[in-house]
Amino acid sequence: MGKRLIGQTPKQATDLLTRRSLLKGAGAAGAALAAGPLIATPGRAEASAVIRFADDGGFYGDAREEAFLKPFSKETGVEVRRYIGQKDLSKMKAMQVAGNLEFDVVCDQGGPVEAAGLAGYLLPLDKSKLNLTNYMQPQWATEHAIAFQYYLLGMGYHAEAHKGKPLPTSWAEYWDVKAFPGRRAMLSRPSDTMEVALLADGVSPAKLYPLDVDRAYASLNKLKPSVQVWMDDSAKSIELLQRQEVDYAFTSSGRIEASQAAGVPLGFLYEFPFAGPQDLGVMKGTTQAAHAMTLINRFVSNPDSGVAYFTKAVGFGPLDRPTLDRLPEKMKAKLPNPDNPKVAWGMPSWWGQHLGEVAPRHKLWLMQ
């Protein structure tokens, strides 16, 4: 990234102007012009501007860096440094209490980001700085957070182990351990898990929210004896399925498709997916709010960056219509259709309001 060079004007003589002072002044001015322009290039930031971007490590974080962060830095002159570490609600609270931010922008699952906004840890988003003309899920653009992609969660399995065997065709059948016996792996977090528990109990996708928490736990109690592993992250599901330590896993299509590309014989059922958003938010107290909004706008409305990212991040879907239109047809065929009534769409705003009360109950329930 280039630095803005400021030319220094020659010292003005206070006595009678002489030939010598003229030559001295001309030489200094010429040196300044040779060194660079006297003003900054339009659209580029001061050299000291740095955005600290809290994200995941691994393949998907690397893909976001290549497709979004690096082009943004190249175009604007704003350096973006990835922060890979704890970025949950407790971390954001601790930073606000200490008055010491370790990151300026957070990229995480929708529920925790929404909760951070309602708790006062995030700035309200200046929507006037975002191009949302072609944004396809306006309910995911809230006061403090905006989704830039969605993930698909569903049932993963080992294709060879289940060859020739019937597979569940709904969440109700996934819950039916008599018709489909076997060891399950489920996510340990309450968000997403409670939604599919309600779907298994007969709640229609259109009527999921507000979540009936008591009914969700009643449903989860039926499945709990068959859950071999409660996973902190869906990445664990790949290892469990590959080693056949479980028979079915609640996992993301992206994880399964990446494994398939690597030659691992796993399968994913697309017939009854749950789609949840991944959000971006700007930390309260940051000095880089304006630059952060410019970066977020790239995430939600730049088809060049979007296509570069989503063609690598298989299993994730864009929320920008022009980006979706430019994806290969075989990729779009695996993404949920918003008009399909079988698709359940997550509502992070509900979790933003209720995560604080549900999370302790869920932790206690897991230990019982």
matplotlib code that plots the C-alpha trace (Angstrom):
import matplotlib.pyplot as plt

x = [0.0, 1.3, 1.9, 0.8, 3.8, 3.5, 5.7, 7.3, 7.3, 10.6, 11.2, 10.1, 12.8, 12.0, 14.7, 15.2, 14.7, 18.0, 19.1, 20.5, 17.1, 15.3, 17.5, 17.2, 13.4, 13.2, 15.4, 13.2, 10.1, 11.5, 12.6, 9.0, 7.5, 9.9, 9.1, 5.4, 2.1, 1.2, -2.3, -3.5, -4.9, -8.7, -10.4, -7.3, -7.0, -4.3, -1.4, -2.1, -5.7, -5.9, -9.1, -8.8, -11.1, -12.2, -12.8, -12.3, -9.0, -8.8, -10.0, -13.0, -11.3, -8.4, -10.9, -12.5, -9.2, -8.3, -11.7, -12.7, -10.0, -7.0, -8.9, -10.4, -6.9, -5.5, -8.3, -8.6, -5.1, -6.6, -4.7, -6.9, -5.4, -7.2, -7.8, -8.2, -9.2, -12.1, -14.8, -17.9, -20.3, -18.2, -15.1, -16.9, -18.2, -14.7, -13.3, -16.0, -15.6, -11.8, -12.0, -9.5, -10.7, -8.7, -10.8, -13.0, -15.2, -16.6, -17.6, -19.6, -22.8, -25.9, -27.3, -24.2, -23.6, -27.2, -26.9, -23.8, -25.6, -28.5, -26.1, -24.6, -21.2, -21.7, -22.4, -25.6, -24.9, -25.1, -27.2, -26.7, -23.2, -24.4, -25.8, -28.7, -30.6, -30.1, -30.0, -32.2, -32.9, -33.8, -34.8, -31.1, -30.0, -30.8, -29.8, -26.4, -25.6, -25.9, -25.5, -23.3, -23.8, -25.8, -24.9, -26.9, -27.3, -28.7, -27.9, -24.6, -23.7, -21.1, -22.2, -20.5, -21.8, -25.4, -25.2, -28.5, -30.1, -33.0, -32.2, -34.4, -36.3, -37.3, -36.3, -39.1, -37.5, -34.0, -35.6, -37.1, -34.4, -36.5, -37.0, -33.5, -31.4, -27.8, -25.6, -26.1, -23.8, -25.4, -24.2, -23.9, -25.0, -28.7, -29.1, -29.9, -30.2, -33.5, -34.9, -34.4, -35.8, -39.0, -39.1, -38.8, -41.7, -44.0, -43.6, -43.6, -40.7, -42.9, -44.0, -40.7, -40.4, -40.8, -39.3, -41.2, -38.2, -40.0, -41.3, -37.8, -36.3, -39.1, -38.2, -34.5, -35.1, -36.4, -33.2, -30.7, -30.1, -29.0, -26.6, -23.1, -21.3, -22.3, -20.0, -18.8, -18.4, -19.6, -16.0, -15.9, -18.6, -16.3, -13.9, -16.7, -18.4, -15.2, -14.1, -17.7, -17.9, -21.4, -24.0, -25.6, -24.4, -26.1, -23.6, -23.1, -23.3, -20.1, -18.1, -19.5, -18.9, -15.3, -14.7, -16.3, -13.9, -11.0, -12.3, -14.0, -17.2, -19.7, -23.2, -25.6, -29.3, -30.5, -34.2, -34.8, -32.2, -31.9, -30.3, -28.6, -26.8, -23.3, -23.1, -20.8, -20.8, -18.8, -17.4, -18.5, -15.5, -13.6, -11.9, -12.3, -16.1, -16.2, -13.6, -15.4, -18.7, -16.8, -15.4, -18.9, -20.3, -17.9, -19.1, -22.7, -22.7, -19.5, -20.1, -16.4, -15.4, -18.5, -18.0, -14.3, -15.3, -18.4, -17.0, -14.4, -16.7, -18.9, -22.0, -22.5, -24.8, -24.6, -27.3, -26.4, -28.6, -25.9, -23.4, -25.9, -26.7, -23.0, -22.4, -22.2, -25.6, -24.3, -23.6, -26.9, -28.7, -27.5, -28.5, -32.0, -34.7, -36.4, -39.7, -39.3, -41.6, -39.4, -36.5, -36.3, -34.6, -33.0, -33.9, -30.8, -32.8, -34.7, -31.5, -30.1, -33.0, -33.0, -29.5, -28.6, -31.5, -31.4, -27.6, -27.3, -30.3, -28.9, -25.5, -27.2, -29.4, -26.3, -24.8, -27.9]
y = [0.0, 3.4, 6.2, 9.8, 12.0, 15.6, 18.2, 20.8, 24.4, 26.3, 28.6, 32.1, 34.7, 37.5, 39.8, 41.1, 38.3, 37.5, 35.3, 32.8, 32.5, 32.0, 29.2, 27.6, 27.8, 26.3, 23.4, 22.5, 22.7, 20.5, 17.9, 17.9, 17.4, 14.6, 12.8, 12.6, 14.5, 17.0, 15.5, 12.0, 9.9, 10.1, 7.1, 5.9, 6.1, 7.4, 5.0, 4.5, 3.1, -0.5, -2.7, -5.7, -8.3, -11.1, -14.3, -18.0, -19.6, -22.4, -22.7, -20.5, -17.7, -17.8, -17.7, -14.6, -13.0, -13.6, -12.7, -9.7, -8.4, -8.2, -6.6, -4.1, -3.2, -2.8, -0.5, 1.7, 1.6, 0.4, -2.5, -5.4, -7.6, -10.9, -11.6, -15.3, -16.2, -15.9, -13.6, -14.7, -12.6, -12.9, -11.7, -8.7, -7.8, -8.1, -5.8, -3.2, -3.3, -3.0, -0.3, -2.2, -3.5, -6.3, -6.2, -3.7, -5.9, -9.3, -12.1, -14.8, -16.8, -14.5, -15.2, -14.1, -11.0, -10.0, -10.5, -8.3, -5.6, -5.6, -5.7, -2.4, -3.8, -3.0, 0.2, 0.7, 0.1, 3.1, 1.5, 4.6, 3.3, -0.1, -1.0, -3.3, -2.9, -6.6, -8.0, -11.0, -11.5, -8.0, -9.6, -10.4, -6.8, -5.5, -2.4, -3.8, -6.7, -7.8, -11.3, -11.7, -15.4, -18.3, -21.9, -25.0, -27.5, -30.9, -34.6, -36.0, -39.7, -42.1, -43.0, -46.4, -47.5, -46.6, -47.9, -49.5, -48.5, -46.1, -42.6, -40.2, -37.8, -35.3, -34.1, -36.2, -39.3, -38.2, -38.2, -41.7, -43.9, -47.0, -46.7, -45.3, -46.7, -45.5, -43.1, -39.4, -36.4, -33.0, -29.5, -28.5, -24.9, -24.1, -22.0, -24.2, -27.2, -26.0, -25.1, -28.6, -30.1, -28.2, -29.1, -32.8, -32.3, -31.1, -27.3, -25.9, -23.8, -20.8, -21.0, -21.7, -18.2, -17.3, -20.5, -22.6, -23.4, -25.9, -27.8, -27.9, -29.5, -32.0, -33.0, -33.0, -35.3, -37.9, -37.9, -37.4, -41.1, -41.7, -38.7, -40.2, -36.8, -33.2, -31.2, -27.6, -27.1, -29.0, -29.5, -32.4, -34.2, -35.0, -37.0, -38.7, -39.8, -40.7, -43.0, -44.3, -43.4, -42.1, -43.1, -39.6, -36.1, -32.7, -30.8, -28.3, -29.1, -27.1, -29.4, -32.5, -31.1, -30.1, -33.7, -35.2, -33.1, -34.6, -38.1, -38.9, -40.9, -38.8, -37.7, -34.9, -34.7, -31.5, -32.3, -30.7, -28.1, -25.4, -22.2, -19.9, -16.6, -15.5, -11.9, -8.9, -6.3, -3.2, -2.9, 0.1, 2.2, 1.5, 4.4, 2.8, 2.8, 4.5, 2.1, -0.8, 0.1, 0.3, -3.2, -4.6, -3.1, -5.2, -8.3, -7.7, -6.1, -6.8, -9.6, -9.9, -10.6, -12.7, -15.0, -15.4, -16.5, -18.6, -20.7, -21.8, -21.8, -24.6, -25.1, -21.5, -19.1, -15.4, -12.9, -10.6, -11.4, -10.6, -12.8, -15.7, -15.2, -15.5, -18.8, -22.0, -23.8, -26.9, -24.8, -23.0, -26.3, -27.2, -23.9, -23.6, -21.8, -19.1, -20.2, -23.8, -24.3, -27.1, -24.8, -23.3, -19.9, -18.9, -15.7, -14.4, -11.5, -13.9, -15.3, -11.8, -11.2, -14.7, -16.2, -14.8, -16.7, -19.9, -20.5, -21.3, -23.5, -25.4, -25.8, -27.3, -29.6, -31.0, -32.0, -33.8]
z = [0.0, -0.9, 1.6, 0.9, 0.5, 1.5, -0.2, 2.0, 0.7, 0.9, 3.8, 2.8, 3.1, 5.3, 4.0, 0.4, -2.2, -3.7, -6.6, -4.1, -2.2, -5.5, -6.6, -3.2, -3.3, -6.8, -5.8, -2.8, -4.8, -7.6, -5.0, -3.6, -7.0, -7.8, -4.5, -5.2, -5.4, -2.8, -2.2, -1.5, -4.4, -4.2, -2.6, -0.8, 3.0, 5.2, 5.6, 9.3, 8.7, 9.9, 10.3, 12.6, 11.2, 13.6, 11.6, 11.6, 10.6, 8.1, 4.6, 4.7, 6.5, 4.0, 1.2, 2.6, 2.9, -0.7, -2.2, 0.0, 2.3, 0.0, -2.9, -0.5, 0.8, -2.7, -3.8, -0.6, 0.9, 4.2, 5.8, 7.0, 9.7, 10.5, 14.1, 14.7, 18.3, 20.7, 19.3, 21.1, 23.2, 26.4, 24.5, 23.1, 26.5, 28.1, 25.4, 26.1, 29.8, 29.5, 26.9, 24.8, 21.4, 19.8, 16.6, 14.8, 12.7, 13.8, 11.4, 13.1, 13.3, 13.2, 16.7, 18.7, 16.5, 17.0, 20.8, 20.8, 19.1, 21.5, 24.4, 23.2, 22.0, 18.3, 16.5, 14.5, 10.8, 8.6, 5.9, 3.6, 3.1, 1.9, -1.6, -0.7, -3.9, -4.8, -1.2, -1.1, 2.6, 4.1, 7.5, 7.9, 7.6, 11.1, 13.1, 14.3, 12.0, 8.4, 6.9, 3.9, 3.4, 4.6, 5.5, 5.0, 7.8, 7.4, 7.7, 6.8, 6.5, 5.3, 1.7, 1.6, 5.0, 4.0, 0.4, -0.5, 2.8, 3.2, 4.5, 6.4, 4.3, 7.0, 10.4, 11.9, 10.3, 11.5, 15.0, 14.5, 16.0, 15.6, 11.8, 11.4, 14.2, 14.7, 16.6, 16.0, 16.3, 17.1, 17.5, 21.2, 20.7, 21.2, 18.0, 15.0, 17.2, 18.7, 15.3, 13.9, 17.1, 16.5, 12.8, 13.9, 16.2, 13.4, 13.4, 9.9, 8.7, 8.2, 11.9, 13.6, 15.3, 18.0, 19.2, 21.7, 23.9, 26.2, 23.2, 21.6, 24.7, 24.9, 21.3, 22.1, 25.1, 22.7, 20.6, 23.3, 24.2, 20.6, 20.5, 20.7, 20.4, 21.0, 18.7, 19.4, 15.6, 12.5, 11.5, 14.0, 12.0, 9.1, 11.3, 13.1, 9.9, 8.1, 11.0, 11.2, 14.9, 14.2, 11.6, 11.1, 11.8, 12.0, 9.8, 7.1, 3.4, 2.9, 5.1, 3.3, -0.2, 0.7, 1.9, -1.2, -3.3, -1.3, -2.1, 1.2, 0.6, 2.5, 1.6, 2.5, 2.3, 0.6, 0.9, 4.3, 4.9, 7.5, 6.3, 8.8, 8.3, 9.0, 10.0, 10.1, 12.8, 13.7, 17.3, 19.4, 20.1, 16.9, 15.2, 11.8, 11.5, 8.1, 6.6, 8.2, 6.4, 3.1, 3.7, 4.6, 1.5, -0.5, 1.3, 0.5, -3.0, -4.9, -7.4, -8.4, -4.8, -4.3, -7.2, -6.3, -2.8, -3.3, -6.1, -3.5, -0.4, -1.7, 0.4, 1.3, -0.5, -1.3, -0.5, -3.4, -6.4, -9.1, -7.3, -7.3, -10.9, -11.9, -10.0, -12.0, -12.4, -10.6, -7.5, -7.6, -7.8, -4.3, -2.7, -1.2, -3.1, -1.0, -2.5, -1.3, 1.8, 3.0, 3.6, 7.1, 7.3, 10.6, 12.4, 14.3, 15.6, 17.8, 19.2, 19.7, 22.2, 23.9, 23.7, 27.1, 28.8, 26.7, 26.7, 30.5, 30.4, 27.4, 29.0, 32.1, 29.9, 28.1, 31.5, 32.7]

ax = plt.figure().add_subplot(projection="3d")
ax.plot(x, y, z, "-o")
ax.set_aspect("equal")
plt.show()
